[in-house]
Amino acid sequence: MGRAMQQKLSDFSADDFENLSPSERVRHCREMAKRALALSQTAPPSHRKAYSEIARQWGELADDIERAHQGLSSGHPSSGYP
């Protein structure tokens, strides 16, 4: 993992994530999914499935945030996700 990514991950907190705009949250989640997918391709075989699953979950979170934000923007309340 590159130094920039290590710094980015070590500085991450739930409070910081909560303060991001929905589009910034989506972007962050997609970046994390991309990184996890890259790790799944280079990790030891015993870890590949776990990294792939983490990538999938980051992607789902991004999709959920995007849907919730679109629902709020269109005036239709969604599941209440911020």
Secondary structure, 3 states (H helix, E strand, C coil): CCHHHHHHHHHCCHHHHHHCCHHHHHHHHHHHHHHHHHHHHHCCHHHHHHHHHHHHHHHHHHHHHHHHHHHHHCCCCCCCCC
